[in-house]
Amino acid sequence: MSEHSQDNAGSDKNLATDEARILAASVVTERVEVQGHILDSLLLPKILDLITSNGGRFVITEMSVGQAATDASYALLDLATDSVEQMEAVLAAIEVHGAAPIETVDARLEAVDIEGALPEGFYSTTNHRSEIRIDGDWVPVQDQEMDCGIVVDPVLNTARCKPMCDAELGERFVVGHLGVRIFAESTSESGQGFEFMNSAVSSEKPKQVAVRRVAEQLFQARQEGKKTLIVGGPAIIHTGSGEHLETLIRDGYVDLLFAGNALATHDIEHAMFGTSLGVRLACGEIVEAGHEHHLRAINRIRRAGGIRPAVENGILSSGVMYQCVKNDVDYLLAGSIRDDGPLPDVETDAIEAQRQMREKIRDLSFCLMIATTLHSIAVGNLLPASVGVVCVDINPSTVIKLSDRGSSQTVGVVTDVEPFMRALVAELQRMSAPAGSTGV
């Protein structure tokens, strides 16, 4: 045997010895696997770091690396911890990145004993596609959403995400992490055409490229009849971008609008008085007693019985909300403690607003969030990772908060709202122009 072969043999023997020592000295062991684009998306290094940072130890017992860009890689890991609680913490940390125990056991279920609360130790969901094992079969989890429990229907043999506030007595929820597996989408799989942005927050990236990518997503969604959501803040109106959003609605690029009382109020204020927060948008002039305009606008809508009756009766004849009514674009206005009025269309019950949002985002393909921190984070919490999300805001912390909350598919464009919206409309009009035309 050559000296090199002897060294390799000695190395393999030492590795096997080390592995045996690690596992033998541990109270709890588990074997997990992870597959997909785990190297180019840095999933594997993240998983290994999470294992050690949570007090665990690991040995990579099997590893195969995909050769082509489309090939998946695979790793098999033996984990070891000093307690069951420690192993639960390790498994909870790494499952978000697609690492799952290979032990073939059914998910453990416990019944709800207190209405509106889940059993202790309930499985807390992510926004990634998941499955649970029931009677030996892997069952897909429906209505995928982060921060929920998984309720199981024993008769239909189905599973779905359900928020704890909606838990009903006797319902059976998944407890623990065994019998659950996650299919985490890597950057390569969920890039949504934004691979040119290596970082989630794009503050110094070419804005025109970002605009073009968003336009392509909207254009493709309209061509394929897919559902698009705009989540908007009042800055759209304050910055004079309302007309651009109106164009997107008129041209069929918006299927659903989520906003608060403020966007609708100042949009209607502008339609009725030409101001937003008392400032005349056409010239930037502060109008005498203009601070009353938004209240007078709300009052007129309340007297009319709502936004739709106001449009039908000719009281409201322009603006974003007018275009939503005229073009049958569904909208949901969710209120907050700060709201003036509010408009009669505003849902002031936060839990009910969440329920309605969940219903309306079914089958959503793309979401564009514009200049709203709280609404963006709220909607991001409800969206599965398979939905493409772009967040446009002058404040980079908005996108950072979205990512920190788990909406890892979000791509951020840090820029002023009005130039972005104007460029987006121009790009879409160029794409829609007949062949041979110079467009708009």
TITIVO-893692 format. One record per residue (C-alpha): residue in three letters; z, x, y. Coordinates in Angstrom, 1 decimal. Example, Ala and Ser with C-alpha at 12.3 -4.5 7.8 and 13.67 -1.06 7.14 Angstrom:
REM TITIVO-893692
type->ALA z->7.8 x->12.3 y->-4.5 .
type->SER z->7.1 x->13.7 y->-1.1 .
END
This chain:
REM TITIVO-893692
type->MET z->0.0 x->0.0 y->0.0 .
type->SER z->-0.9 x->1.3 y->3.4 .
type->GLU z->1.7 x->2.1 y->6.1 .
type->HIS z->0.4 x->-0.8 y->8.2 .
type->SER z->0.6 x->-3.2 y->5.3 .
type->GLN z->4.1 x->-2.1 y->4.6 .
type->ASP z->5.1 x->-2.6 y->8.3 .
type->ASN z->3.6 x->-6.2 y->8.2 .
type->ALA z->5.4 x->-7.0 y->5.0 .
type->GLY z->8.7 x->-5.7 y->6.4 .
type->SER z->8.1 x->-7.8 y->9.6 .
type->ASP z->7.4 x->-10.9 y->7.6 .
type->LYS z->10.5 x->-10.3 y->5.5 .
type->ASN z->12.6 x->-9.8 y->8.6 .
type->LEU z->11.2 x->-13.0 y->10.1 .
type->ALA z->12.0 x->-15.0 y->7.0 .
type->THR z->15.5 x->-13.5 y->7.0 .
type->ASP z->16.0 x->-14.4 y->10.7 .
type->GLU z->14.8 x->-17.9 y->10.1 .
type->ALA z->17.2 x->-18.3 y->7.1 .
type->ARG z->20.1 x->-16.9 y->9.2 .
type->ILE z->19.4 x->-19.3 y->12.1 .
type->LEU z->19.2 x->-22.4 y->9.9 .
type->ALA z->22.1 x->-21.4 y->7.6 .
type->ALA z->24.5 x->-20.9 y->10.6 .
type->SER z->23.7 x->-24.3 y->12.0 .
type->VAL z->25.3 x->-27.7 y->11.3 .
type->VAL z->22.2 x->-29.8 y->12.2 .
type->THR z->18.6 x->-29.0 y->11.5 .
type->GLU z->15.4 x->-30.8 y->12.2 .
type->ARG z->11.7 x->-30.1 y->11.7 .
type->VAL z->9.3 x->-31.2 y->14.4 .
type->GLU z->5.6 x->-30.9 y->15.1 .
type->VAL z->3.5 x->-30.9 y->18.2 .
type->GLN z->-0.3 x->-31.1 y->18.5 .
type->GLY z->-3.0 x->-31.4 y->21.0 .
type->HIS z->-3.9 x->-29.2 y->24.0 .
type->ILE z->-0.4 x->-27.6 y->23.8 .
type->LEU z->-1.4 x->-24.2 y->25.0 .
type->ASP z->-3.9 x->-24.7 y->27.9 .
type->SER z->-1.6 x->-27.4 y->29.3 .
type->LEU z->1.5 x->-25.2 y->28.7 .
type->LEU z->3.2 x->-28.0 y->26.6 .
type->LEU z->4.4 x->-25.6 y->23.9 .
type->PRO z->6.2 x->-23.2 y->26.3 .
type->LYS z->7.8 x->-26.2 y->28.0 .
type->ILE z->9.0 x->-27.5 y->24.6 .
type->LEU z->10.4 x->-24.1 y->23.6 .
type->ASP z->12.2 x->-23.7 y->26.9 .
type->LEU z->13.7 x->-27.2 y->26.7 .
type->ILE z->15.0 x->-26.5 y->23.2 .
type->THR z->16.9 x->-23.4 y->24.3 .
type->SER z->18.1 x->-24.8 y->27.6 .
type->ASN z->19.7 x->-27.7 y->25.7 .
type->GLY z->21.6 x->-25.4 y->23.4 .
type->GLY z->19.2 x->-25.4 y->20.4 .
type->ARG z->17.5 x->-22.7 y->18.5 .
type->PHE z->14.0 x->-22.7 y->17.0 .
type->VAL z->11.7 x->-21.0 y->14.6 .
type->ILE z->7.9 x->-21.5 y->14.7 .
type->THR z->7.1 x->-21.9 y->11.0 .
type->GLU z->3.4 x->-22.8 y->11.3 .
type->MET z->0.9 x->-22.3 y->14.1 .
type->SER z->-2.9 x->-23.0 y->14.4 .
type->VAL z->-4.8 x->-22.5 y->17.6 .
type->GLY z->-7.9 x->-24.5 y->18.5 .
type->GLN z->-11.0 x->-22.3 y->19.1 .
type->ALA z->-13.1 x->-24.5 y->21.2 .
type->ALA z->-12.1 x->-26.3 y->24.5 .
type->THR z->-12.1 x->-29.7 y->22.6 .
type->ASP z->-10.1 x->-28.4 y->19.6 .
type->ALA z->-6.5 x->-29.3 y->19.3 .
type->SER z->-3.8 x->-26.8 y->18.5 .
type->TYR z->-0.8 x->-27.4 y->16.2 .
type->ALA z->2.7 x->-26.0 y->15.9 .
type->LEU z->5.5 x->-26.7 y->13.3 .
type->LEU z->9.0 x->-25.9 y->14.5 .
type->ASP z->12.4 x->-25.8 y->12.7 .
type->LEU z->15.2 x->-26.7 y->15.1 .
type->ALA z->18.8 x->-26.0 y->14.7 .
type->THR z->21.9 x->-27.1 y->16.7 .
type->ASP z->25.7 x->-27.0 y->16.3 .
type->SER z->26.2 x->-30.7 y->16.5 .
type->VAL z->24.5 x->-34.1 y->16.1 .
type->GLU z->24.9 x->-34.8 y->19.8 .
type->GLN z->23.2 x->-31.5 y->20.7 .
type->MET z->20.3 x->-32.3 y->18.4 .
type->GLU z->19.9 x->-35.7 y->20.0 .
type->ALA z->19.8 x->-34.0 y->23.4 .
type->VAL z->17.1 x->-31.6 y->22.2 .
type->LEU z->15.0 x->-34.3 y->20.6 .
type->ALA z->15.3 x->-36.5 y->23.8 .
type->ALA z->14.1 x->-33.6 y->26.0 .
type->ILE z->11.1 x->-32.5 y->23.9 .
type->GLU z->9.7 x->-35.8 y->22.8 .
type->VAL z->8.4 x->-36.5 y->26.3 .
type->HIS z->6.0 x->-33.6 y->25.7 .
type->GLY z->4.8 x->-35.0 y->22.3 .
type->ALA z->7.1 x->-33.2 y->19.9 .
type->ALA z->8.3 x->-35.5 y->17.1 .
type->PRO z->10.4 x->-35.1 y->14.0 .
type->ILE z->8.3 x->-35.2 y->10.9 .
type->GLU z->11.0 x->-36.8 y->8.8 .
type->THR z->9.5 x->-40.1 y->7.6 .
type->VAL z->12.3 x->-42.6 y->8.2 .
type->ASP z->12.1 x->-46.0 y->9.8 .
type->ALA z->13.4 x->-46.5 y->13.4 .
type->ARG z->17.0 x->-47.7 y->13.5 .
type->LEU z->17.5 x->-51.1 y->15.1 .
type->GLU z->20.5 x->-52.7 y->16.6 .
type->ALA z->20.9 x->-56.3 y->18.0 .
type->VAL z->21.7 x->-57.0 y->21.6 .
type->ASP z->25.4 x->-58.2 y->21.9 .
type->ILE z->25.6 x->-58.6 y->25.7 .
type->GLU z->22.8 x->-60.3 y->27.5 .
type->GLY z->21.1 x->-58.1 y->30.1 .
type->ALA z->22.4 x->-54.9 y->28.4 .
type->LEU z->21.0 x->-52.8 y->25.6 .
type->PRO z->22.9 x->-51.4 y->22.6 .
type->GLU z->24.7 x->-48.1 y->23.1 .
type->GLY z->22.4 x->-45.2 y->22.2 .
type->PHE z->19.2 x->-47.2 y->22.8 .
type->TYR z->15.9 x->-45.3 y->22.8 .
type->SER z->14.8 x->-44.8 y->26.4 .
type->THR z->11.0 x->-45.0 y->26.7 .
type->THR z->8.5 x->-42.8 y->28.5 .
type->ASN z->5.1 x->-43.8 y->30.0 .
type->HIS z->3.2 x->-42.1 y->27.2 .
type->ARG z->1.6 x->-44.0 y->24.3 .
type->SER z->4.2 x->-44.4 y->21.6 .
type->GLU z->4.6 x->-45.7 y->18.0 .
type->ILE z->7.6 x->-46.6 y->15.9 .
type->ARG z->8.0 x->-46.7 y->12.2 .
type->ILE z->8.8 x->-50.1 y->10.7 .
type->ASP z->8.9 x->-50.6 y->6.9 .
type->GLY z->7.0 x->-47.4 y->6.3 .
type->ASP z->4.2 x->-48.2 y->8.8 .
type->TRP z->3.6 x->-46.8 y->12.3 .
type->VAL z->3.4 x->-49.7 y->14.7 .
type->PRO z->2.0 x->-49.2 y->18.3 .
type->VAL z->4.4 x->-50.0 y->21.1 .
type->GLN z->2.9 x->-52.5 y->23.5 .
type->ASP z->3.3 x->-52.8 y->27.3 .
type->GLN z->4.1 x->-49.1 y->27.6 .
type->GLU z->6.4 x->-48.3 y->30.5 .
type->MET z->9.1 x->-45.7 y->31.2 .
type->ASP z->12.8 x->-46.4 y->31.4 .
type->CYS z->12.8 x->-49.4 y->29.1 .
type->GLY z->14.0 x->-50.1 y->25.6 .
type->ILE z->11.8 x->-51.0 y->22.6 .
type->VAL z->12.3 x->-54.5 y->21.2 .
type->VAL z->11.1 x->-55.3 y->17.7 .
type->ASP z->9.9 x->-58.6 y->16.5 .
type->PRO z->10.8 x->-58.6 y->12.8 .
type->VAL z->8.6 x->-61.6 y->12.0 .
type->LEU z->5.4 x->-60.4 y->13.7 .
type->ASN z->6.2 x->-56.8 y->12.9 .
type->THR z->5.4 x->-55.8 y->16.5 .
type->ALA z->7.2 x->-53.6 y->19.2 .
type->ARG z->7.0 x->-53.6 y->22.9 .
type->CYS z->8.8 x->-52.1 y->25.9 .
type->LYS z->11.3 x->-54.4 y->27.6 .
type->PRO z->13.5 x->-53.7 y->30.6 .
type->MET z->17.3 x->-53.9 y->29.9 .
type->CYS z->17.8 x->-56.7 y->32.5 .
type->ASP z->15.6 x->-58.9 y->30.3 .
type->ALA z->17.4 x->-58.2 y->27.0 .
type->GLU z->18.4 x->-61.4 y->25.2 .
type->LEU z->21.2 x->-61.9 y->22.7 .
type->GLY z->20.2 x->-61.1 y->19.2 .
type->GLU z->17.0 x->-59.2 y->20.0 .
type->ARG z->16.7 x->-56.0 y->18.0 .
type->PHE z->16.1 x->-52.7 y->19.9 .
type->VAL z->15.3 x->-49.2 y->18.7 .
type->VAL z->18.4 x->-46.9 y->18.7 .
type->GLY z->18.1 x->-43.1 y->18.5 .
type->HIS z->15.0 x->-41.0 y->18.3 .
type->LEU z->14.1 x->-40.9 y->14.6 .
type->GLY z->11.2 x->-43.2 y->13.7 .
type->VAL z->9.6 x->-42.8 y->17.1 .
type->ARG z->6.7 x->-40.7 y->18.0 .
type->ILE z->4.9 x->-40.1 y->21.3 .
type->PHE z->1.3 x->-39.1 y->22.1 .
type->ALA z->1.7 x->-37.2 y->25.3 .
type->GLU z->-1.4 x->-36.9 y->27.3 .
type->SER z->-2.1 x->-33.3 y->28.3 .
type->THR z->-3.7 x->-32.2 y->31.6 .
type->SER z->-7.0 x->-31.7 y->29.8 .
type->GLU z->-7.0 x->-35.3 y->28.5 .
type->SER z->-5.8 x->-37.1 y->31.6 .
type->GLY z->-7.4 x->-35.1 y->34.4 .
type->GLN z->-9.3 x->-38.2 y->35.5 .
type->GLY z->-12.0 x->-35.9 y->37.1 .
type->PHE z->-9.5 x->-34.0 y->39.2 .
type->GLU z->-9.4 x->-30.7 y->37.2 .
type->PHE z->-10.3 x->-28.8 y->40.4 .
type->MET z->-6.7 x->-29.4 y->41.5 .
type->ASN z->-4.4 x->-27.1 y->39.4 .
type->SER z->-1.3 x->-28.4 y->41.2 .
type->ALA z->-0.1 x->-32.0 y->41.3 .
type->VAL z->0.2 x->-31.8 y->45.1 .
type->SER z->-3.0 x->-30.8 y->46.9 .
type->SER z->-2.0 x->-29.7 y->50.4 .
type->GLU z->-4.6 x->-27.0 y->50.8 .
type->LYS z->-7.4 x->-28.1 y->48.6 .
type->PRO z->-10.8 x->-29.2 y->49.9 .
type->LYS z->-10.3 x->-32.8 y->51.1 .
type->GLN z->-13.9 x->-33.8 y->50.8 .
type->VAL z->-13.9 x->-32.9 y->47.1 .
type->ALA z->-10.8 x->-35.1 y->46.6 .
type->VAL z->-12.4 x->-37.9 y->48.5 .
type->ARG z->-15.5 x->-37.6 y->46.4 .
type->ARG z->-13.5 x->-37.7 y->43.1 .
type->VAL z->-11.6 x->-40.9 y->44.3 .
type->ALA z->-14.9 x->-42.5 y->45.3 .
type->GLU z->-16.3 x->-41.7 y->41.8 .
type->GLN z->-13.3 x->-43.3 y->40.2 .
type->LEU z->-13.6 x->-46.5 y->42.3 .
type->PHE z->-17.4 x->-46.7 y->41.9 .
type->GLN z->-17.2 x->-46.2 y->38.1 .
type->ALA z->-14.5 x->-48.8 y->37.8 .
type->ARG z->-16.5 x->-51.4 y->39.8 .
type->GLN z->-19.7 x->-50.6 y->37.7 .
type->GLU z->-17.8 x->-51.0 y->34.4 .
type->GLY z->-15.8 x->-54.1 y->35.5 .
type->LYS z->-12.5 x->-52.3 y->35.2 .
type->LYS z->-9.4 x->-53.2 y->37.2 .
type->THR z->-8.4 x->-51.2 y->40.3 .
type->LEU z->-5.1 x->-51.4 y->42.2 .
type->ILE z->-4.3 x->-50.4 y->45.8 .
type->VAL z->-0.7 x->-49.7 y->46.7 .
type->GLY z->-0.5 x->-49.7 y->50.5 .
type->GLY z->2.0 x->-49.0 y->53.2 .
type->PRO z->2.0 x->-50.2 y->56.8 .
type->ALA z->0.7 x->-46.9 y->58.1 .
type->ILE z->-2.7 x->-48.1 y->56.9 .
type->ILE z->-2.5 x->-50.6 y->59.8 .
type->HIS z->-0.7 x->-48.4 y->62.3 .
type->THR z->-3.3 x->-45.6 y->62.0 .
type->GLY z->-6.2 x->-48.0 y->62.4 .
type->SER z->-7.3 x->-47.7 y->58.7 .
type->GLY z->-7.1 x->-51.4 y->58.1 .
type->GLU z->-10.8 x->-51.9 y->58.7 .
type->HIS z->-11.6 x->-49.3 y->56.0 .
type->LEU z->-9.4 x->-51.2 y->53.5 .
type->GLU z->-11.1 x->-54.4 y->54.5 .
type->THR z->-14.5 x->-52.8 y->53.7 .
type->LEU z->-13.2 x->-51.7 y->50.2 .
type->ILE z->-12.0 x->-55.2 y->49.5 .
type->ARG z->-15.3 x->-56.8 y->50.8 .
type->ASP z->-17.4 x->-54.4 y->48.7 .
type->GLY z->-15.6 x->-55.2 y->45.5 .
type->TYR z->-13.6 x->-52.0 y->45.0 .
type->VAL z->-10.2 x->-53.6 y->45.0 .
type->ASP z->-9.0 x->-56.1 y->42.4 .
type->LEU z->-5.3 x->-56.0 y->43.2 .
type->LEU z->-3.1 x->-55.1 y->46.2 .
type->PHE z->0.6 x->-54.3 y->46.1 .
type->ALA z->2.4 x->-54.0 y->49.4 .
type->GLY z->5.5 x->-55.0 y->51.3 .
type->ASN z->6.2 x->-57.4 y->54.1 .
type->ALA z->5.3 x->-54.7 y->56.7 .
type->LEU z->1.7 x->-54.1 y->55.8 .
type->ALA z->0.8 x->-57.8 y->55.7 .
type->THR z->2.8 x->-58.5 y->58.9 .
type->HIS z->1.3 x->-55.8 y->61.0 .
type->ASP z->-2.2 x->-56.6 y->59.6 .
type->ILE z->-1.7 x->-60.2 y->60.7 .
type->GLU z->-0.2 x->-59.0 y->64.0 .
type->HIS z->-3.4 x->-56.9 y->64.6 .
type->ALA z->-5.6 x->-59.8 y->63.7 .
type->MET z->-3.8 x->-62.2 y->66.1 .
type->PHE z->-2.8 x->-59.9 y->69.0 .
type->GLY z->-4.8 x->-56.7 y->68.6 .
type->THR z->-1.6 x->-54.7 y->68.2 .
type->SER z->0.4 x->-53.0 y->65.5 .
type->LEU z->4.1 x->-52.4 y->66.4 .
type->GLY z->3.1 x->-53.6 y->69.9 .
type->VAL z->0.6 x->-50.8 y->70.3 .
type->ARG z->-3.0 x->-51.8 y->71.0 .
type->LEU z->-5.0 x->-50.0 y->68.3 .
type->ALA z->-8.2 x->-50.0 y->70.2 .
type->CYS z->-6.8 x->-47.8 y->73.0 .
type->GLY z->-3.3 x->-46.7 y->72.1 .
type->GLU z->-1.8 x->-48.7 y->75.0 .
type->ILE z->1.7 x->-50.1 y->74.7 .
type->VAL z->1.6 x->-53.8 y->75.5 .
type->GLU z->4.2 x->-55.5 y->77.6 .
type->ALA z->6.6 x->-57.4 y->75.2 .
type->GLY z->4.4 x->-56.2 y->72.3 .
type->HIS z->7.5 x->-55.6 y->70.2 .
type->GLU z->7.6 x->-59.4 y->69.8 .
type->HIS z->4.1 x->-59.6 y->68.4 .
type->HIS z->4.9 x->-59.1 y->64.8 .
type->LEU z->7.6 x->-61.7 y->64.9 .
type->ARG z->5.3 x->-64.2 y->66.5 .
type->ALA z->2.7 x->-63.4 y->63.9 .
type->ILE z->5.2 x->-64.1 y->61.1 .
type->ASN z->6.3 x->-67.3 y->62.8 .
type->ARG z->2.7 x->-68.6 y->62.9 .
type->ILE z->2.2 x->-67.9 y->59.2 .
type->ARG z->5.5 x->-69.6 y->58.3 .
type->ARG z->4.5 x->-72.6 y->60.4 .
type->ALA z->1.2 x->-72.7 y->58.5 .
type->GLY z->2.9 x->-72.6 y->55.2 .
type->GLY z->1.6 x->-69.2 y->54.0 .
type->ILE z->-1.2 x->-66.7 y->54.3 .
type->ARG z->-3.8 x->-68.7 y->52.3 .
type->PRO z->-3.2 x->-72.0 y->54.3 .
type->ALA z->-3.4 x->-70.0 y->57.5 .
type->VAL z->-6.8 x->-68.6 y->56.4 .
type->GLU z->-8.0 x->-72.0 y->55.3 .
type->ASN z->-6.9 x->-73.6 y->58.6 .
type->GLY z->-8.6 x->-71.0 y->60.7 .
type->ILE z->-5.2 x->-69.6 y->62.1 .
type->LEU z->-5.9 x->-66.2 y->60.4 .
type->SER z->-9.6 x->-65.2 y->60.7 .
type->SER z->-9.7 x->-61.4 y->60.2 .
type->GLY z->-7.8 x->-58.5 y->58.7 .
type->VAL z->-6.8 x->-57.1 y->55.2 .
type->MET z->-4.9 x->-60.2 y->54.1 .
type->TYR z->-7.8 x->-62.5 y->55.3 .
type->GLN z->-10.2 x->-60.4 y->53.2 .
type->CYS z->-8.0 x->-60.7 y->50.2 .
type->VAL z->-8.0 x->-64.5 y->50.4 .
type->LYS z->-11.7 x->-64.7 y->51.2 .
type->ASN z->-12.7 x->-62.4 y->48.3 .
type->ASP z->-10.2 x->-63.7 y->45.7 .
type->VAL z->-8.3 x->-60.4 y->45.6 .
type->ASP z->-4.9 x->-60.9 y->44.0 .
type->TYR z->-1.9 x->-59.5 y->45.9 .
type->LEU z->1.8 x->-59.2 y->45.6 .
type->LEU z->4.1 x->-58.6 y->48.6 .
type->ALA z->7.5 x->-57.3 y->47.5 .
type->GLY z->10.3 x->-57.5 y->50.1 .
type->SER z->13.1 x->-55.2 y->51.1 .
type->ILE z->16.4 x->-55.6 y->52.9 .
type->ARG z->14.8 x->-54.4 y->56.2 .
type->ASP z->12.2 x->-57.2 y->56.4 .
type->ASP z->11.8 x->-59.3 y->59.5 .
type->GLY z->11.0 x->-62.9 y->58.7 .
type->PRO z->9.8 x->-62.3 y->56.1 .
type->LEU z->6.3 x->-63.8 y->55.5 .
type->PRO z->6.6 x->-66.8 y->53.2 .
type->ASP z->4.3 x->-65.0 y->50.7 .
type->VAL z->6.8 x->-62.2 y->50.2 .
type->GLU z->8.8 x->-62.1 y->46.9 .
type->THR z->12.3 x->-61.3 y->48.1 .
type->ASP z->13.8 x->-61.1 y->44.6 .
type->ALA z->13.3 x->-57.4 y->43.5 .
type->ILE z->13.7 x->-58.1 y->39.8 .
type->GLU z->11.2 x->-61.0 y->39.9 .
type->ALA z->8.8 x->-58.8 y->41.9 .
type->GLN z->9.0 x->-56.2 y->39.1 .
type->ARG z->8.3 x->-58.9 y->36.5 .
type->GLN z->5.2 x->-60.1 y->38.4 .
type->MET z->4.0 x->-56.5 y->38.9 .
type->ARG z->4.2 x->-55.9 y->35.1 .
type->GLU z->2.1 x->-58.9 y->34.5 .
type->LYS z->-0.5 x->-58.0 y->37.1 .
type->ILE z->-1.0 x->-54.4 y->36.1 .
type->ARG z->-2.1 x->-55.2 y->32.5 .
type->ASP z->-5.5 x->-53.6 y->31.7 .
type->LEU z->-5.4 x->-51.5 y->34.9 .
type->SER z->-7.7 x->-48.5 y->34.9 .
type->PHE z->-7.1 x->-46.8 y->38.3 .
type->CYS z->-4.5 x->-46.9 y->41.0 .
type->LEU z->-4.8 x->-45.6 y->44.6 .
type->MET z->-1.5 x->-45.3 y->46.4 .
type->ILE z->-1.8 x->-44.9 y->50.2 .
type->ALA z->1.0 x->-44.0 y->52.6 .
type->THR z->4.0 x->-45.7 y->51.0 .
type->THR z->6.9 x->-43.8 y->49.3 .
type->LEU z->9.0 x->-46.5 y->47.8 .
type->HIS z->6.2 x->-48.8 y->46.7 .
type->SER z->4.4 x->-45.8 y->45.1 .
type->ILE z->7.4 x->-44.7 y->43.2 .
type->ALA z->8.2 x->-48.3 y->42.1 .
type->VAL z->4.6 x->-48.9 y->40.8 .
type->GLY z->4.5 x->-45.4 y->39.3 .
type->ASN z->7.5 x->-46.3 y->37.2 .
type->LEU z->5.6 x->-49.3 y->35.7 .
type->LEU z->2.3 x->-47.6 y->34.9 .
type->PRO z->1.5 x->-46.0 y->31.5 .
type->ALA z->0.3 x->-42.4 y->31.6 .
type->SER z->-3.2 x->-43.5 y->30.6 .
type->VAL z->-3.8 x->-45.1 y->34.1 .
type->GLY z->-5.3 x->-42.6 y->36.6 .
type->VAL z->-3.2 x->-42.4 y->39.8 .
type->VAL z->-4.1 x->-40.8 y->43.1 .
type->CYS z->-1.4 x->-40.7 y->45.8 .
type->VAL z->-2.6 x->-40.2 y->49.4 .
type->ASP z->0.2 x->-39.4 y->51.9 .
type->ILE z->0.9 x->-37.1 y->54.9 .
type->ASN z->4.2 x->-36.3 y->53.3 .
type->PRO z->4.0 x->-34.1 y->50.1 .
type->SER z->7.5 x->-35.2 y->49.0 .
type->THR z->6.1 x->-38.6 y->48.1 .
type->VAL z->3.9 x->-37.1 y->45.3 .
type->ILE z->6.7 x->-34.7 y->44.3 .
type->LYS z->9.0 x->-37.6 y->43.8 .
type->LEU z->6.4 x->-39.5 y->41.7 .
type->SER z->6.1 x->-36.5 y->39.4 .
type->ASP z->9.8 x->-35.9 y->39.2 .
type->ARG z->10.2 x->-39.6 y->38.1 .
type->GLY z->7.8 x->-39.0 y->35.2 .
type->SER z->4.4 x->-40.1 y->36.6 .
type->SER z->2.9 x->-36.8 y->35.6 .
type->GLN z->-0.7 x->-38.1 y->35.7 .
type->THR z->-0.4 x->-38.5 y->39.5 .
type->VAL z->-2.8 x->-36.4 y->41.7 .
type->GLY z->-1.6 x->-36.0 y->45.3 .
type->VAL z->-3.8 x->-35.6 y->48.3 .
type->VAL z->-1.8 x->-34.6 y->51.4 .
type->THR z->-3.7 x->-35.7 y->54.5 .
type->ASP z->-3.8 x->-38.2 y->57.3 .
type->VAL z->-4.6 x->-41.7 y->56.1 .
type->GLU z->-7.3 x->-42.7 y->58.6 .
type->PRO z->-9.6 x->-39.7 y->58.1 .
type->PHE z->-9.2 x->-40.1 y->54.3 .
type->MET z->-10.0 x->-43.8 y->54.3 .
type->ARG z->-13.0 x->-43.4 y->56.6 .
type->ALA z->-14.4 x->-40.6 y->54.5 .
type->LEU z->-13.8 x->-42.6 y->51.3 .
type->VAL z->-15.7 x->-45.6 y->52.6 .
type->ALA z->-18.6 x->-43.4 y->53.8 .
type->GLU z->-18.8 x->-41.7 y->50.4 .
type->LEU z->-18.8 x->-45.1 y->48.5 .
type->GLN z->-21.5 x->-46.4 y->50.8 .
type->ARG z->-23.6 x->-43.3 y->50.2 .
type->MET z->-23.1 x->-43.7 y->46.4 .
type->SER z->-24.1 x->-47.4 y->46.7 .
type->ALA z->-27.2 x->-46.8 y->48.9 .
type->PRO z->-30.6 x->-47.5 y->47.2 .
type->ALA z->-32.4 x->-44.5 y->45.7 .
type->GLY z->-34.4 x->-42.7 y->48.4 .
type->SER z->-32.2 x->-44.1 y->51.2 .
type->THR z->-30.1 x->-41.8 y->53.5 .
type->GLY z->-27.2 x->-44.1 y->53.1 .
type->VAL z->-24.7 x->-44.8 y->56.0 .
END
